[in-house]
């Protein structure tokens, strides 16, 4: 079928750009031109008269003739608010023209995930869209990006850096207390979209454990044999896999000997951060073999256990 003369009353619009758009973002829609019999025009050449106006602004759209009956329209509104879109061809308005067009402020970037890296020394935060990096090109303190309470749990000297426009890396500081399952809250008024046309980001994101958690290794250093007149020292400071934090240490001794209960009383009284244990010679008995137990747990909850036997001989 050969198409005839264009009929504006049968032209159609496709896309969202003729009814809604975001300030600072390119909006687009398509005009489909047809003839009196609703046949798609196979050639271009039509001259569309188009205006986009509001009380505060007017926009000059660009019209791309695809020479096949389709016309692509592009425009970039700068100011949000209600607009009127008018379209005519051959002096006749298109069906529905003028159209109500709403230009909104773009939604801000949203943090969609936060996850510890395997080392435990850093946290990766991902945003759904490209950000303006908070306006920072270099590494800054956590308090520049995160609310005060979150900056505290991230540790003294915590730093942040955008490695890409969507990826934020937190280098956890000293004395950090944040663990998987905690939420970190953004500081309002800092992060916007890349073009800085959006609202600012707000809210919080929950921190997850890494897919691969570092596994600890409990290591006890102590003499295998000791004189009954010497004190006994057990040292777990060589244990590995703490993921950048202090281990939780739990000490024990296998029961059954003459003074194991007295030794256990000492071990029960230790703080959880005790990596070195000293047993006075007054409570160890010559001829006994003490089997000590150690469990180390990192802040991810991963743990390991070790045993170490010490034989006491006469002094």
Backbone bond lengths (Angstrom), bond angles and torsions (degrees), N, CA, C in turn:
res aa  C-N    CA-C-N  psi(-1)  N-CA   C-N-CA  omega(-1)  CA-C   N-CA-C  phi
1 X - - - 1.456 - - 1.515 108.82 -
2 X 1.306 117.19 129.67 1.460 121.59 178.12 1.517 109.04 -88.78
3 X 1.319 116.26 127.81 1.463 119.79 -178.87 1.507 110.15 -72.28
4 X 1.358 115.28 148.83 1.448 121.35 -179.82 1.505 112.61 -101.69
5 X 1.327 116.05 -147.64 1.462 121.07 -178.65 1.528 109.47 -72.31
6 X 1.334 117.66 147.24 1.468 120.20 -179.69 1.516 112.19 -65.60
7 X 1.309 115.14 143.61 1.468 121.49 176.83 1.527 107.71 -121.19
8 X 1.346 118.70 103.99 1.462 121.10 -177.84 1.518 113.73 -56.27
9 X 1.316 117.69 -29.57 1.459 120.17 -176.65 1.520 112.15 -68.55
10 X 1.341 117.47 -13.49 1.457 120.93 -179.27 1.529 112.80 -111.00
11 X 1.326 117.33 5.45 1.466 120.47 176.72 1.522 109.82 -70.87
12 X 1.329 116.04 149.14 1.468 121.50 -177.40 1.523 110.40 -127.44
13 X 1.336 115.06 153.25 1.464 121.90 176.67 1.523 109.30 -114.64
14 X 1.328 116.15 139.54 1.453 122.12 177.70 1.525 109.37 -130.16
15 X 1.340 115.23 146.87 1.459 119.77 -179.50 1.514 110.88 107.33
16 X 1.307 115.85 172.01 1.470 120.44 -177.55 1.518 112.96 -94.79
17 X 1.343 116.52 -15.42 1.454 119.73 -170.29 1.510 115.96 -68.86
18 X 1.326 118.33 -13.32 1.468 118.25 178.59 1.534 111.99 -87.69
19 X 1.343 116.83 -5.23 1.471 119.17 178.89 1.524 112.98 -126.31
20 X 1.349 118.09 -22.65 1.459 119.89 -179.03 1.517 110.45 -151.44
21 X 1.332 115.20 153.11 1.458 121.42 179.28 1.517 108.07 -161.43
22 X 1.336 115.65 170.29 1.457 121.92 176.16 1.518 109.02 -117.57
23 X 1.313 116.50 139.48 1.457 120.50 179.51 1.531 109.79 -63.69
24 X 1.339 114.69 137.85 1.452 120.11 -179.85 1.508 114.78 81.16
25 X 1.330 118.38 -3.95 1.460 122.34 -178.13 1.526 109.95 -115.78
26 X 1.328 115.69 144.66 1.463 120.13 177.72 1.527 109.52 -69.72
27 X 1.315 116.32 128.87 1.465 122.17 175.79 1.522 108.68 -112.60
28 X 1.324 116.74 151.95 1.462 119.83 -176.92 1.525 110.73 -148.15
29 X 1.303 115.63 153.62 1.458 122.16 168.99 1.522 107.76 -154.44
30 X 1.327 116.46 171.09 1.464 121.50 -174.79 1.523 110.24 -125.38
31 X 1.320 115.54 138.82 1.468 121.68 173.65 1.527 108.32 -103.42
32 X 1.319 115.17 129.31 1.465 121.47 176.11 1.531 107.49 -107.07
33 X 1.333 117.59 114.82 1.472 121.63 -176.72 1.532 110.19 -97.68
34 X 1.332 116.19 136.49 1.468 122.04 -179.03 1.519 110.30 -133.45
35 X 1.331 114.51 168.69 1.457 118.83 177.91 1.528 109.93 -97.25
36 X 1.300 115.84 -170.31 1.462 122.27 -176.87 1.517 112.30 -59.87
37 X 1.347 116.83 -26.13 1.458 120.76 -177.28 1.527 112.26 -101.17
38 X 1.340 115.67 17.03 1.471 123.47 178.78 1.518 113.04 66.88
39 X 1.350 115.63 19.42 1.457 119.19 174.75 1.525 109.92 -82.06
40 X 1.326 116.38 136.96 1.452 120.35 176.91 1.515 109.91 -63.83
41 X 1.338 116.22 129.50 1.460 119.33 176.72 1.521 108.99 -67.28
42 X 1.318 116.40 131.77 1.467 120.53 -174.36 1.521 113.10 -88.61
43 X 1.317 116.55 -5.71 1.459 120.45 179.20 1.517 108.74 -129.41
44 X 1.312 115.30 165.69 1.464 120.33 178.03 1.516 111.15 -98.63
45 X 1.327 114.69 -149.66 1.455 119.59 176.15 1.506 115.44 102.56
46 X 1.350 118.69 -8.18 1.457 119.34 179.34 1.532 110.41 -72.25
47 X 1.300 116.45 145.44 1.456 122.02 178.22 1.529 108.73 -108.65
48 X 1.320 115.50 105.80 1.462 120.78 179.36 1.525 110.11 -88.46
49 X 1.321 115.12 131.07 1.473 121.06 172.51 1.526 106.67 -91.60
50 X 1.335 117.65 122.95 1.458 120.64 -173.48 1.519 109.85 -140.87
51 X 1.321 115.77 138.87 1.470 121.08 175.62 1.525 109.22 -142.25
52 X 1.324 115.78 144.75 1.465 122.83 175.23 1.520 106.28 -127.65
53 X 1.318 117.03 114.51 1.466 120.49 -172.92 1.524 111.16 -135.66
54 X 1.326 113.80 153.72 1.465 122.38 171.27 1.512 107.98 -141.66
55 X 1.314 116.93 -178.59 1.467 119.86 178.83 1.520 111.30 -66.87
56 X 1.332 117.12 -25.00 1.467 120.18 -174.55 1.518 113.77 -111.54
57 X 1.312 117.58 -11.60 1.459 118.02 -171.00 1.515 111.12 -155.56
58 X 1.315 115.08 156.51 1.456 121.60 170.43 1.530 107.64 -134.10
59 X 1.330 115.40 146.73 1.456 121.16 -174.47 1.516 108.93 -125.33
60 X 1.334 116.02 135.80 1.460 120.14 176.31 1.534 107.66 -100.50
61 X 1.313 118.03 106.73 1.469 119.82 -179.39 1.530 111.50 -76.63
62 X 1.306 115.84 156.04 1.461 122.24 173.25 1.525 108.70 -100.66
63 X 1.324 116.11 134.58 1.460 121.34 -178.57 1.525 107.77 -117.49
64 X 1.325 115.36 122.28 1.467 120.93 -179.89 1.529 109.10 -106.44
65 X 1.314 116.08 115.45 1.466 122.66 178.31 1.522 108.54 -82.03
66 X 1.356 117.03 114.81 1.460 121.27 -179.36 1.518 112.70 -86.11
67 X 1.349 116.15 0.24 1.469 122.68 175.88 1.530 113.37 60.19
68 X 1.321 116.28 29.27 1.468 120.46 177.27 1.525 111.74 -142.04
69 X 1.330 115.41 19.38 1.459 120.15 -178.20 1.516 113.22 96.04
70 X 1.333 116.28 -9.45 1.467 121.03 178.63 1.526 109.46 -105.33
71 X 1.345 114.05 143.33 1.471 121.07 177.58 1.523 107.69 -132.35
72 X 1.323 116.58 121.66 1.472 121.70 178.15 1.518 109.45 -94.00
73 X 1.316 115.34 133.61 1.461 121.77 -178.03 1.533 109.05 -116.03
74 X 1.342 115.95 133.01 1.460 121.57 -179.91 1.529 109.16 -129.82
75 X 1.334 115.82 143.57 1.469 120.18 173.56 1.529 108.37 -160.23
76 X 1.310 115.60 158.61 1.472 121.83 179.50 1.519 109.14 -129.75
77 X 1.317 117.42 101.85 1.470 119.28 178.46 1.530 110.86 -74.87
78 X 1.306 117.00 141.80 1.457 121.53 -180.00 1.531 112.72 -100.10
79 X 1.323 115.37 -31.10 1.468 120.39 -173.69 1.529 108.71 -115.21
80 X 1.346 118.24 128.05 1.470 119.57 177.81 1.522 111.66 -72.53
81 X 1.328 114.85 159.00 1.451 120.37 177.82 1.515 111.54 138.35
82 X 1.354 117.31 -177.74 1.466 121.09 179.06 1.531 111.42 -80.68
83 X 1.319 115.52 137.41 1.463 122.58 177.97 1.526 109.09 -127.59
84 X 1.326 115.06 167.17 1.462 122.81 173.44 1.522 107.77 -121.72
85 X 1.341 116.02 125.74 1.461 122.13 178.10 1.526 108.46 -105.54
86 X 1.338 116.86 119.22 1.469 122.07 178.38 1.518 109.24 -113.76
87 X 1.346 115.97 131.79 1.459 121.57 -179.80 1.534 108.71 -134.10
88 X 1.332 115.62 130.66 1.460 120.70 176.29 1.519 108.99 -141.00
89 X 1.337 115.78 154.43 1.458 121.76 174.13 1.521 107.66 -140.86
90 X 1.309 115.79 135.64 1.469 121.98 -177.28 1.523 111.30 56.38
91 X 1.364 114.98 32.64 1.462 120.44 177.14 1.506 114.82 80.92
92 X 1.333 117.59 1.46 1.458 121.16 -176.98 1.524 109.80 -115.72
93 X 1.339 118.50 127.70 1.479 120.41 178.32 1.518 111.39 -63.36
94 X 1.332 116.11 147.05 1.454 120.82 173.26 1.523 110.17 -70.37
95 X 1.327 118.48 155.78 1.465 120.33 178.43 1.539 111.16 -55.07
96 X 1.318 117.25 128.42 1.459 122.38 178.95 1.504 114.21 91.84
97 X 1.351 118.10 -12.76 1.458 121.34 -179.62 1.529 109.85 -77.08
98 X 1.350 116.85 135.77 1.466 129.65 5.19 1.540 111.65 -79.83
99 X 1.351 115.00 149.40 1.466 122.37 -178.32 1.538 109.62 -102.43
100 X 1.320 114.94 143.16 1.476 119.54 171.89 1.528 108.71 -78.55
101 X 1.312 115.92 126.83 1.471 121.99 -177.87 1.521 108.78 -124.76
102 X 1.328 116.36 122.76 1.462 120.72 -179.99 1.523 110.08 -106.07
103 X 1.323 115.97 124.14 1.463 122.04 176.95 1.528 108.19 -106.43
104 X 1.322 115.51 117.15 1.474 121.24 -176.54 1.523 110.90 -107.15
105 X 1.327 114.64 161.62 1.460 120.29 172.87 1.525 107.72 -75.23
106 X 1.326 119.37 133.06 1.469 120.82 -178.00 1.528 112.04 -61.04
107 X 1.313 115.20 148.09 1.459 120.33 174.89 1.529 109.47 -66.65
108 X 1.328 117.78 149.48 1.465 120.31 -177.77 1.525 111.21 -78.48
109 X 1.326 116.96 164.45 1.471 119.47 171.50 1.522 110.47 -60.97
110 X 1.314 115.63 142.86 1.465 121.64 -178.99 1.532 108.97 -118.74
111 X 1.332 118.13 129.32 1.468 118.70 174.31 1.524 109.81 -71.31
112 X 1.325 116.91 117.89 1.461 120.68 -174.37 1.523 112.81 -99.52
113 X 1.324 117.54 -17.35 1.463 119.67 178.14 1.515 110.14 -158.31
114 X 1.325 115.50 153.59 1.464 123.15 173.27 1.523 106.70 -144.79
115 X 1.311 116.40 130.29 1.465 119.68 -174.23 1.520 110.62 -146.85
116 X 1.325 115.59 134.28 1.453 119.76 172.52 1.521 110.00 -61.50
117 X 1.314 117.23 141.56 1.452 120.39 167.37 1.528 108.36 -76.06
118 X 1.317 117.09 162.53 1.463 121.22 -173.36 1.523 112.36 -56.78
119 X 1.322 117.29 -35.49 1.463 120.75 -178.47 1.523 112.82 -65.82
120 X 1.346 116.81 -23.49 1.460 120.77 -175.51 1.509 113.46 82.90
121 X 1.335 117.24 -6.17 1.463 121.12 -176.08 1.519 112.76 -90.15
122 X 1.325 117.82 -6.03 1.460 120.75 -177.06 1.523 110.01 -148.09
123 X 1.338 114.66 158.13 1.464 122.70 178.40 1.524 107.46 -128.05
124 X 1.321 116.16 134.08 1.460 122.06 177.12 1.524 109.38 -102.18
125 X 1.348 116.30 125.55 1.465 122.12 176.77 1.522 107.69 -113.94
126 X 1.339 116.61 128.09 1.463 121.95 179.69 1.525 109.96 -111.58
127 X 1.341 116.14 136.44 1.461 123.05 176.34 1.525 109.55 -103.89
128 X 1.341 115.72 155.21 1.464 119.88 -176.17 1.521 113.01 -72.64
129 X 1.323 117.35 -27.31 1.468 121.36 179.13 1.524 108.64 -136.42
130 X 1.321 115.81 168.82 1.459 120.71 179.67 1.529 110.53 -65.55
131 X 1.321 115.55 138.20 1.461 121.99 -179.35 1.533 110.55 -106.05
132 X 1.324 115.03 174.83 1.467 121.04 171.69 1.516 111.36 -88.06
133 X 1.349 116.76 11.93 1.466 124.10 -178.32 1.525 112.21 60.06
134 X 1.335 115.06 24.27 1.455 119.00 -179.67 1.508 113.47 69.34
135 X 1.331 116.56 8.37 1.458 120.12 -176.64 1.521 113.16 83.72
136 X 1.347 117.42 6.29 1.465 121.56 -177.05 1.526 110.02 -109.49
137 X 1.321 116.55 128.72 1.455 121.18 176.92 1.524 111.79 -91.91
138 X 1.331 117.07 -24.46 1.454 121.05 -175.80 1.528 110.91 -116.87
139 X 1.312 115.26 -177.27 1.467 121.92 177.94 1.526 110.29 -68.93
140 X 1.330 115.77 136.35 1.459 121.45 178.41 1.524 109.04 -134.10
141 X 1.322 116.25 167.82 1.452 120.52 176.83 1.517 111.84 -68.98
142 X 1.326 115.77 152.80 1.468 120.41 -177.91 1.520 112.89 -58.34
143 X 1.324 116.91 -30.20 1.462 119.94 -177.65 1.525 112.08 -66.27
144 X 1.339 118.39 -15.84 1.462 120.52 177.68 1.516 111.89 -74.08
145 X 1.329 117.50 -26.45 1.466 122.76 -175.74 1.521 111.85 -110.27
146 X 1.334 117.53 -33.17 1.458 121.40 -173.20 1.526 111.53 -113.03
147 X 1.331 114.42 152.02 1.463 120.99 178.07 1.526 109.82 -60.23
148 X 1.332 115.90 157.98 1.462 121.23 -173.14 1.519 112.65 -54.52
149 X 1.336 117.09 -46.26 1.464 120.13 -177.02 1.520 111.18 -62.36
150 X 1.327 117.43 -37.70 1.464 120.66 178.99 1.523 110.75 -71.23
151 X 1.328 117.08 -39.12 1.466 119.80 178.60 1.522 111.03 -60.90
152 X 1.329 117.20 -34.04 1.472 121.10 179.86 1.522 110.68 -65.16
153 X 1.335 118.04 -48.59 1.469 120.04 -177.12 1.523 111.86 -70.41
154 X 1.346 116.86 -18.36 1.457 120.25 177.76 1.523 112.18 -80.43
155 X 1.318 117.31 -6.79 1.449 120.85 170.30 1.514 115.15 100.88
156 X 1.319 114.96 157.79 1.460 122.33 178.13 1.526 110.11 -68.28
157 X 1.332 115.77 130.02 1.455 119.79 -179.31 1.512 114.25 79.60
158 X 1.322 117.73 11.50 1.467 121.30 177.20 1.529 110.22 -59.65
159 X 1.335 116.14 140.69 1.458 121.55 -179.47 1.535 110.39 -131.49
160 X 1.325 115.76 154.64 1.464 121.57 178.28 1.523 109.54 -130.98
161 X 1.333 114.46 151.75 1.458 120.39 178.82 1.530 108.54 -154.35
162 X 1.334 116.13 133.86 1.460 120.33 173.18 1.527 108.13 -82.66
163 X 1.342 117.18 112.22 1.457 120.20 176.44 1.521 110.81 -78.80
164 X 1.331 117.06 -28.70 1.461 123.48 169.47 1.522 106.19 -138.80
165 X 1.341 116.29 178.68 1.462 119.43 -179.60 1.524 112.19 -69.00
166 X 1.343 117.47 -15.51 1.465 120.97 179.52 1.521 113.33 -111.19
167 X 1.317 118.71 -16.50 1.472 122.20 -172.51 1.522 110.70 -111.14
168 X 1.322 115.47 119.39 1.461 122.70 177.85 1.525 108.47 -110.24
169 X 1.331 116.95 128.84 1.462 121.72 179.99 1.523 109.21 -111.45
170 X 1.325 115.77 124.50 1.458 122.80 178.39 1.524 108.10 -101.22
171 X 1.319 116.87 121.22 1.465 121.42 172.38 1.522 107.70 -92.42
172 X 1.317 116.73 107.38 1.459 122.24 -173.35 1.529 109.72 -64.81
173 X 1.341 116.30 139.35 1.455 121.28 -177.13 1.520 113.16 -91.88
174 X 1.333 114.36 -174.59 1.460 120.75 178.75 1.530 110.57 -69.73
175 X 1.314 115.64 148.60 1.460 123.28 177.15 1.531 112.09 61.09
176 X 1.338 116.52 27.85 1.471 120.22 176.29 1.524 109.58 -66.00
177 X 1.313 114.94 145.22 1.466 120.30 178.26 1.520 112.38 -120.00
178 X 1.301 118.34 -0.82 1.462 121.13 -177.49 1.525 110.25 -68.37
179 X 1.324 116.09 138.75 1.462 122.80 179.74 1.523 108.53 -134.80
180 X 1.329 117.99 163.09 1.467 119.67 175.88 1.528 111.61 -54.30
181 X 1.327 115.12 136.27 1.463 120.95 -177.02 1.512 113.12 101.90
182 X 1.348 117.36 -14.93 1.461 120.64 176.92 1.524 109.91 -80.48
183 X 1.322 115.82 155.11 1.460 121.68 175.82 1.526 109.85 -102.92
184 X 1.330 116.67 144.02 1.458 121.43 171.60 1.524 107.60 -118.82
185 X 1.322 115.75 137.80 1.465 121.53 -172.11 1.523 110.75 -110.75
186 X 1.327 115.37 133.40 1.454 121.05 177.67 1.523 110.76 -71.23
187 X 1.327 115.46 149.84 1.460 120.45 172.40 1.529 107.94 -80.37
188 X 1.318 118.93 123.82 1.475 120.53 -179.45 1.530 111.41 -62.82
189 X 1.338 115.00 151.98 1.454 120.20 172.71 1.508 115.37 82.81
190 X 1.344 118.43 12.92 1.469 120.34 -174.80 1.532 111.97 -112.39
191 X 1.314 117.60 -56.35 1.466 121.48 -171.16 1.532 110.17 -95.49
192 X 1.332 115.70 129.85 1.465 122.71 173.72 1.532 108.57 -126.43
193 X 1.333 115.20 -178.51 1.459 118.05 174.90 1.527 110.01 -70.50
194 X 1.325 116.58 171.31 1.463 121.08 -173.38 1.534 111.84 -55.66
195 X 1.349 116.69 -40.25 1.467 120.63 -177.45 1.527 113.14 -83.24
196 X 1.339 115.87 -3.24 1.475 122.65 -179.55 1.522 111.48 59.51
197 X 1.329 115.52 37.83 1.457 120.74 177.37 1.527 112.02 -106.65
198 X 1.318 117.45 -5.86 1.466 120.94 -173.80 1.523 111.30 -94.16
199 X 1.333 114.02 173.35 1.450 119.59 164.56 1.531 108.05 -63.07
200 X 1.340 116.65 166.85 1.461 119.11 176.65 1.527 110.64 -87.66
201 X 1.316 115.00 149.97 1.461 121.12 -179.06 1.520 110.53 -69.97
202 X 1.322 115.61 148.25 1.456 122.20 177.45 1.522 107.66 -149.03
203 X 1.331 115.96 179.08 1.450 119.66 177.05 1.513 111.87 91.89
204 X 1.322 115.33 -168.59 1.460 121.17 -173.15 1.523 110.51 -135.44
205 X 1.326 115.12 169.54 1.454 121.80 177.37 1.522 107.43 -141.00
206 X 1.322 116.54 142.57 1.472 122.05 -178.07 1.527 110.02 -87.95
207 X 1.312 115.77 135.24 1.464 121.74 -177.15 1.529 109.69 -89.00
208 X 1.319 115.63 128.15 1.464 121.68 -179.38 1.529 110.21 -103.40
209 X 1.321 115.27 159.48 1.460 120.89 173.21 1.521 108.79 -72.95
210 X 1.317 118.24 156.94 1.467 119.66 177.82 1.524 111.16 -70.56
211 X 1.314 115.62 159.62 1.466 119.67 177.40 1.527 111.08 -61.26
212 X 1.322 115.61 -37.24 1.463 120.84 177.74 1.521 108.37 -116.09
213 X 1.312 116.81 112.88 1.467 122.22 -176.49 1.521 109.48 -93.13
214 X 1.329 116.08 135.93 1.458 120.23 178.48 1.528 109.71 -63.12
215 X 1.319 116.00 134.34 1.462 121.55 -177.58 1.532 110.17 -99.56
216 X 1.332 117.77 128.10 1.459 119.98 -179.47 1.529 112.30 -77.07
217 X 1.312 115.26 161.99 1.464 122.00 173.98 1.519 108.10 -132.66
218 X 1.326 115.81 114.89 1.466 121.37 179.77 1.524 109.91 -78.86
219 X 1.317 116.38 125.16 1.466 122.08 -179.24 1.525 108.23 -130.61
220 X 1.348 117.05 126.24 1.460 122.40 178.75 1.526 108.46 -114.98
221 X 1.310 115.40 129.38 1.467 121.33 174.22 1.525 108.35 -109.22
222 X 1.321 116.85 125.93 1.470 122.26 179.79 1.525 107.72 -167.88
223 X 1.318 117.63 158.34 1.468 119.39 176.29 1.522 111.06 -71.64
224 X 1.318 116.48 142.24 1.465 119.66 178.04 1.517 111.57 -73.77
225 X 1.327 115.99 -25.25 1.466 121.47 179.11 1.512 108.59 -134.13
226 X 1.345 116.18 141.04 1.456 120.29 -178.30 1.514 109.41 -143.75
227 X 1.314 115.80 147.80 1.461 121.11 176.79 1.526 109.98 -77.12
228 X 1.310 115.79 147.02 1.464 120.54 -179.73 1.517 112.68 -66.56
229 X 1.339 117.66 -11.44 1.474 119.44 179.74 1.533 111.35 -98.07
230 X 1.303 117.87 1.28 1.466 121.54 179.85 1.537 110.08 -108.08
231 X 1.309 114.51 151.54 1.464 118.11 172.43 1.521 108.64 -77.77
232 X 1.335 115.11 158.03 1.456 121.50 -178.89 1.527 109.29 -111.50
233 X 1.332 115.66 129.39 1.467 120.16 177.93 1.524 109.74 -118.92
234 X 1.341 115.51 127.74 1.468 123.00 175.69 1.527 107.60 -109.28
235 X 1.311 116.95 129.86 1.464 121.44 -172.95 1.533 109.06 -125.14
236 X 1.343 116.01 119.29 1.477 120.91 -179.96 1.523 111.91 -110.80
237 X 1.329 117.73 16.43 1.464 120.09 -176.02 1.527 113.30 -69.77
238 X 1.313 117.76 -13.48 1.468 119.71 177.23 1.527 112.72 -86.07
239 X 1.324 117.70 -1.68 1.471 120.58 178.02 1.524 109.66 -59.41
240 X 1.315 116.20 144.72 1.467 121.25 -174.99 1.530 111.06 -120.24
241 X 1.362 113.63 160.99 1.467 119.75 175.36 1.510 114.56 90.25
242 X 1.339 116.89 31.39 1.469 120.06 -179.50 1.526 112.45 -79.43
243 X 1.331 117.79 -6.66 1.476 122.74 178.57 1.523 111.85 59.83
244 X 1.331 115.56 38.20 1.453 119.98 173.71 1.508 115.97 82.13
245 X 1.308 118.84 3.44 1.458 122.86 178.47 1.527 109.30 -124.10
246 X 1.330 115.62 176.70 1.456 120.23 174.15 1.531 109.88 -75.74
247 X 1.326 115.68 141.52 1.458 120.47 173.50 1.531 110.02 -70.21
248 X 1.323 115.06 158.00 1.466 121.93 161.04 1.527 106.10 -96.38
249 X 1.350 115.45 119.74 1.471 121.17 -177.82 1.527 109.27 -103.39
250 X 1.315 115.40 134.51 1.463 121.67 172.73 1.529 108.21 -127.41
251 X 1.332 114.28 117.85 1.463 120.86 -177.37 1.525 110.09 -103.98
252 X 1.317 115.17 149.77 1.459 120.04 176.51 1.522 110.62 -154.75
253 X 1.331 116.34 172.32 1.449 121.84 176.57 1.521 107.99 -141.27
254 X 1.302 117.29 140.15 1.466 121.19 179.35 1.529 108.66 -68.39
255 X 1.338 118.13 125.64 1.468 120.49 -177.42 1.528 112.13 -73.41
256 X 1.343 113.53 166.38 1.459 118.36 172.93 1.509 114.98 132.73
257 X 1.323 120.04 -19.76 1.456 121.42 -177.99 1.509 112.98 -94.86
258 X 1.348 113.90 -170.21 1.470 120.01 -174.84 1.514 112.78 -72.31
259 X 1.354 118.49 -30.60 1.472 119.27 -174.67 1.520 113.15 -130.50
260 X 1.328 115.97 13.97 1.468 117.89 -178.47 1.525 112.90 -60.84
261 X 1.322 117.52 -33.77 1.461 119.78 179.99 1.522 110.75 -65.67
262 X 1.344 116.80 -39.01 1.467 120.19 177.50 1.523 110.83 -65.62
263 X 1.334 116.12 -39.24 1.459 119.81 176.22 1.530 109.87 -64.28
264 X 1.332 116.93 -41.22 1.460 120.48 -178.83 1.520 110.94 -63.46
265 X 1.335 117.72 -35.28 1.463 120.51 177.34 1.532 110.88 -59.86
266 X 1.331 116.34 -39.65 1.460 119.93 177.47 1.526 110.63 -65.04
267 X 1.324 116.08 -43.23 1.460 120.08 -177.46 1.527 111.99 -67.62
268 X 1.330 116.55 -36.57 1.477 119.99 179.36 1.525 111.24 -64.66
269 X 1.330 116.69 -31.40 1.466 120.80 -176.10 1.522 113.33 -80.48
270 X 1.326 117.68 -6.34 1.465 120.59 -177.31 1.522 111.29 -71.12
271 X 1.339 118.06 145.15 1.472 120.27 171.04 1.528 109.84 -69.87
272 X 1.317 115.74 158.85 1.471 119.64 -176.32 1.523 112.65 -67.40
273 X 1.322 116.99 -15.58 1.456 119.54 179.48 1.510 113.71 -94.37
274 X 1.339 117.96 9.53 1.464 121.20 -176.22 1.525 110.74 -77.46
275 X 1.332 116.07 107.05 1.458 120.60 178.59 1.526 111.93 -93.41
276 X 1.322 117.65 -13.67 1.460 122.33 179.00 1.526 108.27 -125.61
277 X 1.347 116.65 133.77 1.463 122.70 -178.19 1.526 108.67 -123.16
278 X 1.301 115.38 134.50 1.466 120.29 175.91 1.527 109.18 -118.22
279 X 1.327 115.92 124.69 1.458 122.44 178.33 1.539 107.94 -108.09
280 X 1.335 118.69 118.53 1.472 119.95 -178.82 1.525 111.83 -67.23
281 X 1.324 114.71 149.68 1.477 119.28 -176.11 1.518 112.21 -67.67
282 X 1.331 117.59 -19.75 1.460 119.80 -177.18 1.530 112.97 -63.34
283 X 1.335 117.42 -24.37 1.472 117.93 -174.44 1.527 112.87 -108.26
284 X 1.324 117.88 -1.20 1.463 118.19 175.94 1.529 108.91 -96.35
285 X 1.305 115.46 147.81 1.468 121.90 -170.39 1.525 109.44 -117.00
286 X 1.349 114.85 130.73 1.455 120.06 177.84 1.527 110.33 -61.85
287 X 1.300 115.56 141.19 1.456 121.32 -179.22 1.516 113.52 91.37
288 X 1.320 118.41 -11.19 1.471 122.18 179.36 1.522 110.25 -90.60
289 X 1.330 114.61 150.08 1.457 121.68 169.83 1.523 107.93 -115.63
290 X 1.306 115.99 120.47 1.470 122.13 -177.80 1.534 108.28 -100.42
291 X 1.321 114.89 126.41 1.472 120.14 177.51 1.524 107.62 -104.98
292 X 1.317 115.54 106.04 1.461 121.51 -178.00 1.526 110.18 -89.94
293 X 1.307 114.75 147.62 1.461 121.81 179.31 1.523 109.37 -122.45
294 X 1.313 115.68 141.85 1.467 121.69 178.08 1.519 109.45 -133.98
295 X 1.324 115.66 134.58 1.471 121.43 170.77 1.516 108.05 -123.60
296 X 1.331 116.32 127.94 1.466 121.18 175.16 1.516 108.46 -113.75
297 X 1.325 116.43 138.13 1.463 122.35 -178.97 1.520 108.56 -130.77
298 X 1.330 117.08 127.22 1.466 118.80 175.79 1.530 109.90 -88.41
299 X 1.336 116.59 175.01 1.465 118.98 -172.63 1.524 112.89 -72.08
300 X 1.326 117.82 -10.54 1.466 120.87 172.07 1.524 111.24 -78.57
301 X 1.333 117.11 -10.46 1.458 120.90 -177.00 1.513 113.91 92.02
302 X 1.335 117.96 0.05 1.464 121.03 176.61 1.525 109.01 -77.04
303 X 1.329 116.97 142.45 1.457 119.76 -175.34 1.520 111.20 -138.64
304 X 1.347 113.75 163.31 1.449 121.29 174.47 1.524 107.50 -147.74
305 X 1.329 115.94 155.81 1.465 121.52 -177.82 1.520 110.12 -128.53
306 X 1.321 114.27 152.09 1.469 120.51 177.11 1.519 108.84 -144.94
307 X 1.338 115.87 153.91 1.468 122.65 174.24 1.521 109.00 -123.35
308 X 1.340 115.02 150.60 1.457 119.60 179.26 1.528 108.37 -147.50
309 X 1.321 115.92 127.73 1.474 120.57 -178.13 1.526 109.86 -99.64
310 X 1.321 115.11 134.71 1.472 122.17 176.64 1.526 108.63 -125.78
311 X 1.326 116.60 122.67 1.469 122.29 177.83 1.519 110.10 -96.92
312 X 1.315 117.40 131.81 1.456 123.54 -179.91 1.516 108.70 -101.63
313 X 1.342 114.50 125.21 1.475 120.28 178.71 1.520 109.36 -113.99
314 X 1.308 116.25 164.76 1.470 121.13 179.66 1.520 110.15 -65.61
315 X 1.340 113.92 143.93 1.452 118.86 -179.12 1.514 112.34 -80.53
